[in-house]
Amino acid sequence: MIRERIKIALSWQKSYADNKRKPIEFVVGEKVFLKISPIKGIKRFGKGDPSHVLSAVEPLELDDDLSYEEQPKGIYDRKEYQFRSQTISYVNIKWKNHSEQEASWEKEDEVKDK
C-alpha cells in the first residue's frame, strides 16, 4: 500500500514538473547565461549587479571534458583563527581568470599542497 502511494505521489510530481518545463534550443553564436557552482566554493550572483558581464573574453585552455584548472594569481591577505587546541591559517587568493570580488579564502596548508 505504501509503495503504491509513493508511485502515485511521484507521478503527480512528475506531471507538475513536466507542465513547467519548456524545451530550449540554442543557435550557434547565441549568447546565454550559465549558472555554475565552482568547486572551490559556491558563489551566487546578486540581482542587478553587472560585474559578471564580460567585456573582453580571454581564451581558456579546456580539457577534453570541457573543464579547466583554476590558477592562482596571487595571495592578497592572510588570517589566523584560533580554536581550542589549534590555529588554522587562511589566505585570500585572487584567481587568474576572475575579478577581485571573486577572490576566495582557502586554507593555507591546502594551498601549499597544490
Biopython code that builds the backbone (N, CA, C, O; Angstrom):
import numpy as np
from Bio.PDB.StructureBuilder import StructureBuilder

atoms = [
    (1, "MET", "N", (0.829, -1.194, 0.000)),
    (1, "MET", "CA", (0.000, 0.000, 0.000)),
    (1, "MET", "C", (0.878, 1.263, 0.000)),
    (1, "MET", "O", (0.585, 2.237, -0.694)),
    (2, "ILE", "N", (1.960, 1.224, 0.795)),
    (2, "ILE", "CA", (2.864, 2.375, 0.862)),
    (2, "ILE", "C", (3.553, 2.585, -0.482)),
    (2, "ILE", "O", (3.655, 3.714, -0.961)),
    (3, "ARG", "N", (4.028, 1.496, -1.090)),
    (3, "ARG", "CA", (4.701, 1.616, -2.387)),
    (3, "ARG", "C", (3.760, 2.167, -3.450)),
    (3, "ARG", "O", (4.160, 2.968, -4.294)),
    (4, "GLU", "N", (2.522, 1.734, -3.401)),
    (4, "GLU", "CA", (1.538, 2.227, -4.366)),
    (4, "GLU", "C", (1.316, 3.724, -4.206)),
    (4, "GLU", "O", (1.215, 4.448, -5.196)),
    (5, "ARG", "N", (1.239, 4.191, -2.961)),
    (5, "ARG", "CA", (1.039, 5.625, -2.711)),
    (5, "ARG", "C", (2.266, 6.440, -3.109)),
    (5, "ARG", "O", (2.137, 7.567, -3.588)),
    (6, "ILE", "N", (3.458, 5.872, -2.913)),
    (6, "ILE", "CA", (4.683, 6.561, -3.334)),
    (6, "ILE", "C", (4.691, 6.717, -4.851)),
    (6, "ILE", "O", (5.047, 7.780, -5.361)),
    (7, "LYS", "N", (4.299, 5.658, -5.584)),
    (7, "LYS", "CA", (4.235, 5.736, -7.044)),
    (7, "LYS", "C", (3.244, 6.805, -7.494)),
    (7, "LYS", "O", (3.515, 7.541, -8.443)),
    (8, "ILE", "N", (2.108, 6.895, -6.825)),
    (8, "ILE", "CA", (1.110, 7.906, -7.162)),
    (8, "ILE", "C", (1.667, 9.310, -6.927)),
    (8, "ILE", "O", (1.512, 10.200, -7.762)),
    (9, "ALA", "N", (2.323, 9.493, -5.768)),
    (9, "ALA", "CA", (2.900, 10.802, -5.445)),
    (9, "ALA", "C", (3.976, 11.192, -6.462)),
    (9, "ALA", "O", (4.036, 12.345, -6.888)),
    (10, "LEU", "N", (4.823, 10.239, -6.851)),
    (10, "LEU", "CA", (5.865, 10.524, -7.839)),
    (10, "LEU", "C", (5.263, 10.891, -9.190)),
    (10, "LEU", "O", (5.765, 11.786, -9.870)),
    (11, "SER", "N", (4.194, 10.207, -9.582)),
    (11, "SER", "CA", (3.581, 10.537, -10.866)),
    (11, "SER", "C", (2.957, 11.938, -10.837)),
    (11, "SER", "O", (3.003, 12.654, -11.838)),
    (12, "TRP", "N", (2.375, 12.333, -9.697)),
    (12, "TRP", "CA", (1.829, 13.695, -9.560)),
    (12, "TRP", "C", (2.951, 14.726, -9.672)),
    (12, "TRP", "O", (2.818, 15.724, -10.380)),
    (13, "GLN", "N", (4.056, 14.477, -8.969)),
    (13, "GLN", "CA", (5.184, 15.412, -9.020)),
    (13, "GLN", "C", (5.740, 15.524, -10.434)),
    (13, "GLN", "O", (6.067, 16.619, -10.891)),
    (14, "LYS", "N", (5.848, 14.377, -11.134)),
    (14, "LYS", "CA", (6.356, 14.393, -12.496)),
    (14, "LYS", "C", (5.432, 15.186, -13.416)),
    (14, "LYS", "O", (5.900, 15.950, -14.260)),
    (15, "SER", "N", (4.136, 15.008, -13.257)),
    (15, "SER", "CA", (3.211, 15.726, -14.124)),
    (15, "SER", "C", (3.270, 17.234, -13.883)),
    (15, "SER", "O", (3.189, 18.009, -14.836)),
    (16, "TYR", "N", (3.411, 17.664, -12.619)),
    (16, "TYR", "CA", (3.549, 19.096, -12.323)),
    (16, "TYR", "C", (4.848, 19.647, -12.904)),
    (16, "TYR", "O", (4.865, 20.737, -13.476)),
    (17, "ALA", "N", (5.942, 18.886, -12.752)),
    (17, "ALA", "CA", (7.237, 19.347, -13.262)),
    (17, "ALA", "C", (7.232, 19.410, -14.783)),
    (17, "ALA", "O", (7.794, 20.341, -15.360)),
    (18, "ASP", "N", (6.611, 18.440, -15.443)),
    (18, "ASP", "CA", (6.579, 18.433, -16.905)),
    (18, "ASP", "C", (5.780, 19.605, -17.463)),
    (18, "ASP", "O", (6.099, 20.108, -18.541)),
    (19, "ASN", "N", (4.754, 20.045, -16.752)),
    (19, "ASN", "CA", (3.965, 21.187, -17.217)),
    (19, "ASN", "C", (4.775, 22.477, -17.219)),
    (19, "ASN", "O", (4.530, 23.357, -18.044)),
    (20, "LYS", "N", (5.747, 22.601, -16.297)),
    (20, "LYS", "CA", (6.539, 23.823, -16.186)),
    (20, "LYS", "C", (7.777, 23.816, -17.072)),
    (20, "LYS", "O", (8.383, 24.866, -17.290)),
    (21, "ARG", "N", (8.161, 22.661, -17.581)),
    (21, "ARG", "CA", (9.354, 22.563, -18.415)),
    (21, "ARG", "C", (9.053, 23.028, -19.828)),
    (21, "ARG", "O", (7.978, 22.787, -20.378)),
    (22, "LYS", "N", (10.045, 23.704, -20.396)),
    (22, "LYS", "CA", (9.925, 24.157, -21.781)),
    (22, "LYS", "C", (11.155, 23.655, -22.535)),
    (22, "LYS", "O", (12.270, 23.748, -22.022)),
    (23, "PRO", "N", (10.973, 23.133, -23.725)),
    (23, "PRO", "CA", (12.155, 22.726, -24.499)),
    (23, "PRO", "C", (12.942, 23.956, -24.933)),
    (23, "PRO", "O", (12.374, 24.908, -25.468)),
    (24, "ILE", "N", (14.232, 23.931, -24.702)),
    (24, "ILE", "CA", (15.081, 25.082, -25.018)),
    (24, "ILE", "C", (16.053, 24.671, -26.118)),
    (24, "ILE", "O", (16.712, 23.635, -26.021)),
    (25, "GLU", "N", (16.137, 25.479, -27.150)),
    (25, "GLU", "CA", (17.084, 25.242, -28.230)),
    (25, "GLU", "C", (17.912, 26.503, -28.432)),
    (25, "GLU", "O", (17.399, 27.620, -28.362)),
    (26, "PHE", "N", (19.204, 26.304, -28.684)),
    (26, "PHE", "CA", (20.104, 27.424, -28.893)),
    (26, "PHE", "C", (20.700, 27.342, -30.295)),
    (26, "PHE", "O", (20.857, 26.261, -30.862)),
    (27, "VAL", "N", (21.026, 28.504, -30.832)),
    (27, "VAL", "CA", (21.652, 28.611, -32.140)),
    (27, "VAL", "C", (23.121, 28.965, -31.917)),
    (27, "VAL", "O", (23.457, 29.685, -30.977)),
    (28, "VAL", "N", (23.985, 28.457, -32.783)),
    (28, "VAL", "CA", (25.410, 28.751, -32.676)),
    (28, "VAL", "C", (25.618, 30.254, -32.756)),
    (28, "VAL", "O", (25.107, 30.914, -33.661)),
    (29, "GLY", "N", (26.376, 30.795, -31.796)),
    (29, "GLY", "CA", (26.647, 32.222, -31.741)),
    (29, "GLY", "C", (25.698, 32.985, -30.836)),
    (29, "GLY", "O", (25.905, 34.174, -30.592)),
    (30, "GLU", "N", (24.668, 32.331, -30.337)),
    (30, "GLU", "CA", (23.712, 32.981, -29.447)),
    (30, "GLU", "C", (24.321, 33.114, -28.056)),
    (30, "GLU", "O", (25.013, 32.205, -27.596)),
    (31, "LYS", "N", (24.075, 34.230, -27.383)),
    (31, "LYS", "CA", (24.621, 34.469, -26.055)),
    (31, "LYS", "C", (23.659, 33.948, -24.996)),
    (31, "LYS", "O", (22.452, 34.179, -25.069)),
    (32, "VAL", "N", (24.211, 33.239, -24.008)),
    (32, "VAL", "CA", (23.395, 32.668, -22.930)),
    (32, "VAL", "C", (24.089, 32.911, -21.600)),
    (32, "VAL", "O", (25.299, 33.133, -21.566)),
    (33, "PHE", "N", (23.342, 32.873, -20.506)),
    (33, "PHE", "CA", (23.895, 32.932, -19.162)),
    (33, "PHE", "C", (24.014, 31.521, -18.625)),
    (33, "PHE", "O", (23.091, 30.720, -18.772)),
    (34, "LEU", "N", (25.140, 31.209, -18.005)),
    (34, "LEU", "CA", (25.338, 29.912, -17.391)),
    (34, "LEU", "C", (25.343, 30.070, -15.886)),
    (34, "LEU", "O", (25.965, 30.993, -15.360)),
    (35, "LYS", "N", (24.657, 29.180, -15.188)),
    (35, "LYS", "CA", (24.684, 29.176, -13.733)),
    (35, "LYS", "C", (25.570, 28.018, -13.319)),
    (35, "LYS", "O", (25.255, 26.856, -13.578)),
    (36, "ILE", "N", (26.687, 28.344, -12.669)),
    (36, "ILE", "CA", (27.635, 27.313, -12.276)),
    (36, "ILE", "C", (27.976, 27.457, -10.812)),
    (36, "ILE", "O", (27.804, 28.524, -10.223)),
    (37, "SER", "N", (28.452, 26.393, -10.237)),
    (37, "SER", "CA", (28.961, 26.404, -8.873)),
    (37, "SER", "C", (30.389, 25.887, -8.909)),
    (37, "SER", "O", (30.594, 24.686, -9.087)),
    (38, "PRO", "N", (31.377, 26.745, -8.746)),
    (38, "PRO", "CA", (32.753, 26.289, -8.796)),
    (38, "PRO", "C", (33.080, 25.373, -7.633)),
    (38, "PRO", "O", (32.439, 25.429, -6.584)),
    (39, "ILE", "N", (34.068, 24.539, -7.823)),
    (39, "ILE", "CA", (34.426, 23.558, -6.809)),
    (39, "ILE", "C", (34.990, 24.236, -5.568)),
    (39, "ILE", "O", (34.767, 23.759, -4.455)),
    (40, "LYS", "N", (35.712, 25.334, -5.734)),
    (40, "LYS", "CA", (36.364, 25.947, -4.575)),
    (40, "LYS", "C", (35.387, 26.634, -3.627)),
    (40, "LYS", "O", (35.790, 27.052, -2.541)),
    (41, "GLY", "N", (34.122, 26.763, -3.999)),
    (41, "GLY", "CA", (33.121, 27.380, -3.141)),
    (41, "GLY", "C", (31.946, 27.844, -3.970)),
    (41, "GLY", "O", (32.074, 28.051, -5.176)),
    (42, "ILE", "N", (30.843, 28.001, -3.354)),
    (42, "ILE", "CA", (29.649, 28.385, -4.082)),
    (42, "ILE", "C", (29.534, 29.894, -4.099)),
    (42, "ILE", "O", (29.570, 30.542, -3.052)),
    (43, "LYS", "N", (29.397, 30.444, -5.272)),
    (43, "LYS", "CA", (29.224, 31.886, -5.438)),
    (43, "LYS", "C", (27.830, 32.129, -6.010)),
    (43, "LYS", "O", (27.389, 31.403, -6.901)),
    (44, "ARG", "N", (27.154, 33.116, -5.516)),
    (44, "ARG", "CA", (25.835, 33.458, -6.040)),
    (44, "ARG", "C", (25.887, 34.891, -6.559)),
    (44, "ARG", "O", (26.418, 35.783, -5.897)),
    (45, "PHE", "N", (25.335, 35.101, -7.737)),
    (45, "PHE", "CA", (25.299, 36.428, -8.317)),
    (45, "PHE", "C", (24.125, 37.195, -7.733)),
    (45, "PHE", "O", (23.030, 36.649, -7.597)),
    (46, "GLY", "N", (24.345, 38.446, -7.390)),
    (46, "GLY", "CA", (23.265, 39.284, -6.899)),
    (46, "GLY", "C", (22.458, 39.832, -8.065)),
    (46, "GLY", "O", (22.944, 39.862, -9.196)),
    (47, "LYS", "N", (21.237, 40.263, -7.804)),
    (47, "LYS", "CA", (20.379, 40.791, -8.860)),
    (47, "LYS", "C", (20.803, 42.219, -9.204)),
    (47, "LYS", "O", (21.045, 43.035, -8.315)),
    (48, "GLY", "N", (20.890, 42.509, -10.499)),
    (48, "GLY", "CA", (21.175, 43.864, -10.960)),
    (48, "GLY", "C", (22.617, 44.253, -10.925)),
    (48, "GLY", "O", (22.922, 45.395, -11.270)),
    (49, "ASP", "N", (23.565, 43.370, -10.525)),
    (49, "ASP", "CA", (24.982, 43.698, -10.482)),
    (49, "ASP", "C", (25.619, 43.313, -11.816)),
    (49, "ASP", "O", (25.727, 42.124, -12.119)),
    (50, "PRO", "N", (26.043, 44.287, -12.618)),
    (50, "PRO", "CA", (26.578, 43.961, -13.944)),
    (50, "PRO", "C", (28.047, 43.540, -13.927)),
    (50, "PRO", "O", (28.649, 43.423, -14.994)),
    (51, "SER", "N", (28.647, 43.308, -12.757)),
    (51, "SER", "CA", (30.072, 42.971, -12.709)),
    (51, "SER", "C", (30.364, 41.609, -13.311)),
    (51, "SER", "O", (31.515, 41.331, -13.647)),
    (52, "HIS", "N", (29.364, 40.748, -13.458)),
    (52, "HIS", "CA", (29.594, 39.426, -14.028)),
    (52, "HIS", "C", (29.564, 39.421, -15.552)),
    (52, "HIS", "O", (29.812, 38.388, -16.174)),
    (53, "VAL", "N", (29.260, 40.577, -16.159)),
    (53, "VAL", "CA", (29.229, 40.669, -17.616)),
    (53, "VAL", "C", (30.655, 40.814, -18.123)),
    (53, "VAL", "O", (31.409, 41.661, -17.643)),
    (54, "LEU", "N", (31.021, 39.990, -19.089)),
    (54, "LEU", "CA", (32.375, 40.010, -19.628)),
    (54, "LEU", "C", (32.461, 40.973, -20.798)),
    (54, "LEU", "O", (31.628, 40.937, -21.704)),
    (55, "SER", "N", (33.468, 41.834, -20.777)),
    (55, "SER", "CA", (33.646, 42.747, -21.897)),
    (55, "SER", "C", (34.650, 42.173, -22.893)),
    (55, "SER", "O", (34.410, 42.216, -24.100)),
    (56, "ALA", "N", (35.747, 41.649, -22.418)),
    (56, "ALA", "CA", (36.739, 41.022, -23.291)),
    (56, "ALA", "C", (37.003, 39.614, -22.760)),
    (56, "ALA", "O", (37.384, 39.442, -21.602)),
    (57, "VAL", "N", (36.806, 38.640, -23.584)),
    (57, "VAL", "CA", (36.949, 37.254, -23.166)),
    (57, "VAL", "C", (38.338, 36.757, -23.521)),
    (57, "VAL", "O", (38.763, 36.829, -24.674)),
    (58, "GLU", "N", (39.040, 36.249, -22.511)),
    (58, "GLU", "CA", (40.344, 35.648, -22.748)),
    (58, "GLU", "C", (40.134, 34.159, -22.982)),
    (58, "GLU", "O", (39.377, 33.525, -22.246)),
    (59, "PRO", "N", (40.788, 33.586, -23.992)),
    (59, "PRO", "CA", (40.587, 32.159, -24.268)),
    (59, "PRO", "C", (41.147, 31.294, -23.136)),
    (59, "PRO", "O", (42.212, 31.577, -22.588)),
    (60, "LEU", "N", (40.414, 30.247, -22.802)),
    (60, "LEU", "CA", (40.837, 29.310, -21.769)),
    (60, "LEU", "C", (41.309, 28.023, -22.428)),
    (60, "LEU", "O", (40.816, 27.638, -23.489)),
    (61, "GLU", "N", (42.257, 27.370, -21.798)),
    (61, "GLU", "CA", (42.688, 26.070, -22.279)),
    (61, "GLU", "C", (41.829, 25.024, -21.572)),
    (61, "GLU", "O", (41.996, 24.768, -20.379)),
    (62, "LEU", "N", (40.910, 24.425, -22.327)),
    (62, "LEU", "CA", (39.978, 23.461, -21.761)),
    (62, "LEU", "C", (40.482, 22.045, -21.968)),
    (62, "LEU", "O", (41.130, 21.733, -22.967)),
    (63, "ASP", "N", (40.165, 21.184, -20.987)),
    (63, "ASP", "CA", (40.476, 19.765, -21.114)),
    (63, "ASP", "C", (39.467, 19.116, -22.052)),
    (63, "ASP", "O", (38.549, 19.777, -22.538)),
    (64, "ASP", "N", (39.639, 17.826, -22.304)),
    (64, "ASP", "CA", (38.723, 17.107, -23.195)),
    (64, "ASP", "C", (37.302, 17.078, -22.668)),
    (64, "ASP", "O", (36.354, 17.033, -23.453)),
    (65, "ASP", "N", (37.134, 17.103, -21.336)),
    (65, "ASP", "CA", (35.791, 17.079, -20.757)),
    (65, "ASP", "C", (35.256, 18.499, -20.518)),
    (65, "ASP", "O", (34.336, 18.690, -19.722)),
    (66, "LEU", "N", (35.835, 19.498, -21.211)),
    (66, "LEU", "CA", (35.430, 20.909, -21.145)),
    (66, "LEU", "C", (35.565, 21.509, -19.751)),
    (66, "LEU", "O", (34.767, 22.363, -19.367)),
    (67, "SER", "N", (36.555, 21.077, -18.998)),
    (67, "SER", "CA", (36.839, 21.659, -17.692)),
    (67, "SER", "C", (38.237, 22.282, -17.737)),
    (67, "SER", "O", (39.028, 21.993, -18.635)),
    (68, "TYR", "N", (38.526, 23.127, -16.769)),
    (68, "TYR", "CA", (39.862, 23.709, -16.677)),
    (68, "TYR", "C", (40.240, 23.838, -15.214)),
    (68, "TYR", "O", (39.381, 23.858, -14.332)),
    (69, "GLU", "N", (41.540, 23.924, -14.973)),
    (69, "GLU", "CA", (42.039, 24.026, -13.610)),
    (69, "GLU", "C", (42.248, 25.489, -13.252)),
    (69, "GLU", "O", (42.872, 26.241, -14.002)),
    (70, "GLU", "N", (41.722, 25.884, -12.100)),
    (70, "GLU", "CA", (41.886, 27.263, -11.638)),
    (70, "GLU", "C", (43.348, 27.505, -11.296)),
    (70, "GLU", "O", (43.993, 26.673, -10.658)),
    (71, "GLN", "N", (43.864, 28.646, -11.724)),
    (71, "GLN", "CA", (45.242, 29.024, -11.435)),
    (71, "GLN", "C", (45.243, 30.254, -10.539)),
    (71, "GLN", "O", (44.603, 31.253, -10.867)),
    (72, "PRO", "N", (45.956, 30.199, -9.404)),
    (72, "PRO", "CA", (46.015, 31.383, -8.539)),
    (72, "PRO", "C", (46.893, 32.469, -9.159)),
    (72, "PRO", "O", (47.923, 32.183, -9.769)),
    (73, "LYS", "N", (46.466, 33.706, -8.992)),
    (73, "LYS", "CA", (47.238, 34.855, -9.488)),
    (73, "LYS", "C", (48.113, 35.411, -8.373)),
    (73, "LYS", "O", (49.229, 35.869, -8.618)),
    (74, "GLY", "N", (47.601, 35.367, -7.148)),
    (74, "GLY", "CA", (48.387, 35.877, -6.029)),
    (74, "GLY", "C", (47.622, 35.780, -4.729)),
    (74, "GLY", "O", (46.408, 35.576, -4.714)),
    (75, "ILE", "N", (48.354, 35.930, -3.634)),
    (75, "ILE", "CA", (47.765, 35.915, -2.293)),
    (75, "ILE", "C", (47.726, 37.354, -1.799)),
    (75, "ILE", "O", (48.744, 38.045, -1.804)),
    (76, "TYR", "N", (46.546, 37.805, -1.372)),
    (76, "TYR", "CA", (46.363, 39.205, -1.002)),
    (76, "TYR", "C", (46.220, 39.449, 0.489)),
    (76, "TYR", "O", (46.454, 40.562, 0.960)),
    (77, "ASP", "N", (45.840, 38.425, 1.235)),
    (77, "ASP", "CA", (45.640, 38.638, 2.668)),
    (77, "ASP", "C", (45.798, 37.302, 3.374)),
    (77, "ASP", "O", (45.729, 36.242, 2.752)),
    (78, "ARG", "N", (46.011, 37.368, 4.685)),
    (78, "ARG", "CA", (46.188, 36.157, 5.495)),
    (78, "ARG", "C", (45.514, 36.375, 6.833)),
    (78, "ARG", "O", (45.640, 37.444, 7.432)),
    (79, "LYS", "N", (44.785, 35.347, 7.312)),
    (79, "LYS", "CA", (44.135, 35.413, 8.620)),
    (79, "LYS", "C", (44.384, 34.110, 9.361)),
    (79, "LYS", "O", (44.534, 33.049, 8.756)),
    (80, "GLU", "N", (44.425, 34.213, 10.673)),
    (80, "GLU", "CA", (44.551, 33.024, 11.512)),
    (80, "GLU", "C", (43.374, 32.966, 12.465)),
    (80, "GLU", "O", (43.012, 33.963, 13.089)),
    (81, "TYR", "N", (42.784, 31.794, 12.569)),
    (81, "TYR", "CA", (41.683, 31.573, 13.500)),
    (81, "TYR", "C", (42.159, 30.621, 14.585)),
    (81, "TYR", "O", (42.666, 29.536, 14.298)),
    (82, "GLN", "N", (41.990, 31.039, 15.830)),
    (82, "GLN", "CA", (42.424, 30.240, 16.969)),
    (82, "GLN", "C", (41.242, 29.452, 17.508)),
    (82, "GLN", "O", (40.234, 30.028, 17.919)),
    (83, "PHE", "N", (41.372, 28.141, 17.503)),
    (83, "PHE", "CA", (40.386, 27.273, 18.115)),
    (83, "PHE", "C", (40.975, 26.722, 19.401)),
    (83, "PHE", "O", (42.074, 27.122, 19.786)),
    (84, "ARG", "N", (40.296, 25.837, 20.061)),
    (84, "ARG", "CA", (40.747, 25.358, 21.378)),
    (84, "ARG", "C", (42.209, 24.931, 21.397)),
    (84, "ARG", "O", (43.002, 25.455, 22.179)),
    (85, "SER", "N", (42.565, 23.984, 20.541)),
    (85, "SER", "CA", (43.929, 23.462, 20.598)),
    (85, "SER", "C", (44.721, 23.667, 19.318)),
    (85, "SER", "O", (45.857, 23.204, 19.210)),
    (86, "GLN", "N", (44.143, 24.343, 18.366)),
    (86, "GLN", "CA", (44.866, 24.515, 17.107)),
    (86, "GLN", "C", (44.598, 25.883, 16.491)),
    (86, "GLN", "O", (43.605, 26.543, 16.798)),
    (87, "THR", "N", (45.506, 26.284, 15.619)),
    (87, "THR", "CA", (45.372, 27.524, 14.869)),
    (87, "THR", "C", (45.276, 27.168, 13.396)),
    (87, "THR", "O", (46.108, 26.421, 12.881)),
    (88, "ILE", "N", (44.264, 27.697, 12.713)),
    (88, "ILE", "CA", (44.091, 27.434, 11.293)),
    (88, "ILE", "C", (44.330, 28.729, 10.538)),
    (88, "ILE", "O", (43.727, 29.758, 10.843)),
    (89, "SER", "N", (45.217, 28.674, 9.548)),
    (89, "SER", "CA", (45.563, 29.840, 8.740)),
    (89, "SER", "C", (44.813, 29.805, 7.421)),
    (89, "SER", "O", (44.730, 28.765, 6.767)),
    (90, "TYR", "N", (44.261, 30.963, 7.031)),
    (90, "TYR", "CA", (43.566, 31.113, 5.759)),
    (90, "TYR", "C", (44.256, 32.201, 4.955)),
    (90, "TYR", "O", (44.766, 33.170, 5.517)),
    (91, "VAL", "N", (44.272, 32.036, 3.627)),
    (91, "VAL", "CA", (44.823, 33.048, 2.736)),
    (91, "VAL", "C", (43.754, 33.453, 1.728)),
    (91, "VAL", "O", (42.954, 32.627, 1.288)),
    (92, "ASN", "N", (43.751, 34.730, 1.368)),
    (92, "ASN", "CA", (42.808, 35.252, 0.387)),
    (92, "ASN", "C", (43.491, 35.198, -0.975)),
    (92, "ASN", "O", (44.489, 35.881, -1.202)),
    (93, "ILE", "N", (42.949, 34.381, -1.880)),
    (93, "ILE", "CA", (43.576, 34.141, -3.170)),
    (93, "ILE", "C", (42.792, 34.825, -4.285)),
    (93, "ILE", "O", (41.573, 34.683, -4.375)),
    (94, "LYS", "N", (43.496, 35.562, -5.125)),
    (94, "LYS", "CA", (42.915, 36.122, -6.352)),
    (94, "LYS", "C", (43.199, 35.122, -7.449)),
    (94, "LYS", "O", (44.343, 34.710, -7.648)),
    (95, "TRP", "N", (42.141, 34.726, -8.173)),
    (95, "TRP", "CA", (42.266, 33.707, -9.213)),
    (95, "TRP", "C", (42.528, 34.355, -10.565)),
    (95, "TRP", "O", (42.092, 35.478, -10.816)),
    (96, "LYS", "N", (43.231, 33.655, -11.425)),
    (96, "LYS", "CA", (43.732, 34.186, -12.683)),
    (96, "LYS", "C", (42.633, 34.687, -13.614)),
    (96, "LYS", "O", (42.777, 35.771, -14.179)),
    (97, "ASN", "N", (41.556, 33.956, -13.795)),
    (97, "ASN", "CA", (40.522, 34.324, -14.765)),
    (97, "ASN", "C", (39.291, 34.927, -14.111)),
    (97, "ASN", "O", (38.201, 34.861, -14.680)),
    (98, "HIS", "N", (39.440, 35.521, -12.915)),
    (98, "HIS", "CA", (38.304, 36.077, -12.187)),
    (98, "HIS", "C", (38.627, 37.482, -11.683)),
    (98, "HIS", "O", (39.791, 37.879, -11.622)),
    (99, "SER", "N", (37.590, 38.223, -11.326)),
    (99, "SER", "CA", (37.778, 39.570, -10.805)),
    (99, "SER", "C", (38.171, 39.509, -9.330)),
    (99, "SER", "O", (38.149, 38.442, -8.715)),
    (100, "GLU", "N", (38.532, 40.666, -8.770)),
    (100, "GLU", "CA", (38.946, 40.704, -7.372)),
    (100, "GLU", "C", (37.796, 40.400, -6.415)),
    (100, "GLU", "O", (38.031, 39.924, -5.305)),
    (101, "GLN", "N", (36.550, 40.669, -6.829)),
    (101, "GLN", "CA", (35.395, 40.357, -5.984)),
    (101, "GLN", "C", (35.220, 38.845, -5.829)),
    (101, "GLN", "O", (34.566, 38.394, -4.889)),
    (102, "GLU", "N", (35.789, 38.071, -6.727)),
    (102, "GLU", "CA", (35.648, 36.623, -6.680)),
    (102, "GLU", "C", (36.827, 35.943, -6.003)),
    (102, "GLU", "O", (36.969, 34.723, -6.087)),
    (103, "ALA", "N", (37.675, 36.716, -5.332)),
    (103, "ALA", "CA", (38.763, 36.124, -4.561)),
    (103, "ALA", "C", (38.166, 35.289, -3.437)),
    (103, "ALA", "O", (37.099, 35.616, -2.917)),
    (104, "SER", "N", (38.846, 34.220, -3.062)),
    (104, "SER", "CA", (38.274, 33.316, -2.065)),
    (104, "SER", "C", (39.275, 33.035, -0.953)),
    (104, "SER", "O", (40.489, 33.109, -1.145)),
    (105, "TRP", "N", (38.732, 32.710, 0.212)),
    (105, "TRP", "CA", (39.544, 32.337, 1.360)),
    (105, "TRP", "C", (39.739, 30.831, 1.331)),
    (105, "TRP", "O", (38.769, 30.073, 1.310)),
    (106, "GLU", "N", (40.988, 30.400, 1.331)),
    (106, "GLU", "CA", (41.329, 28.978, 1.292)),
    (106, "GLU", "C", (42.263, 28.672, 2.461)),
    (106, "GLU", "O", (42.975, 29.551, 2.948)),
    (107, "LYS", "N", (42.252, 27.418, 2.903)),
    (107, "LYS", "CA", (43.182, 27.019, 3.967)),
    (107, "LYS", "C", (44.604, 27.050, 3.422)),
    (107, "LYS", "O", (44.879, 26.565, 2.325)),
    (108, "GLU", "N", (45.500, 27.634, 4.216)),
    (108, "GLU", "CA", (46.867, 27.835, 3.754)),
    (108, "GLU", "C", (47.580, 26.521, 3.480)),
    (108, "GLU", "O", (48.314, 26.420, 2.497)),
    (109, "ASP", "N", (47.384, 25.514, 4.319)),
    (109, "ASP", "CA", (48.067, 24.240, 4.115)),
    (109, "ASP", "C", (47.584, 23.530, 2.854)),
    (109, "ASP", "O", (48.367, 22.840, 2.202)),
    (110, "GLU", "N", (46.297, 23.687, 2.495)),
    (110, "GLU", "CA", (45.787, 23.086, 1.251)),
    (110, "GLU", "C", (46.363, 23.783, 0.039)),
    (110, "GLU", "O", (46.647, 23.141, -0.973)),
    (111, "VAL", "N", (46.538, 25.099, 0.130)),
    (111, "VAL", "CA", (47.110, 25.858, -0.986)),
    (111, "VAL", "C", (48.573, 25.464, -1.187)),
    (111, "VAL", "O", (49.026, 25.342, -2.325)),
    (112, "LYS", "N", (49.309, 25.267, -0.107)),
    (112, "LYS", "CA", (50.719, 24.863, -0.210)),
    (112, "LYS", "C", (50.841, 23.484, -0.851)),
    (112, "LYS", "O", (51.775, 23.229, -1.611)),
    (113, "ASP", "N", (49.881, 22.583, -0.537)),
    (113, "ASP", "CA", (49.930, 21.234, -1.128)),
    (113, "ASP", "C", (49.731, 21.273, -2.629)),
    (113, "ASP", "O", (50.331, 20.489, -3.363)),
    (114, "LYS", "N", (48.865, 22.209, -3.096)),
    (114, "LYS", "CA", (48.611, 22.307, -4.541)),
    (114, "LYS", "C", (49.784, 22.948, -5.230)),
    (114, "LYS", "O", (49.765, 23.120, -6.449)),
]
sb = StructureBuilder()
sb.init_structure("model")
sb.init_model(0)
sb.init_chain("A")
sb.init_seg("    ")
for serial, (resi, resn, name, xyz) in enumerate(atoms, 1):
    if name == "N":
        sb.init_residue(resn, " ", resi, " ")
    sb.init_atom(name, np.array(xyz, "f"), 0.0, 1.0, " ", f" {name:<3s}", serial, name[0])
structure = sb.get_structure()
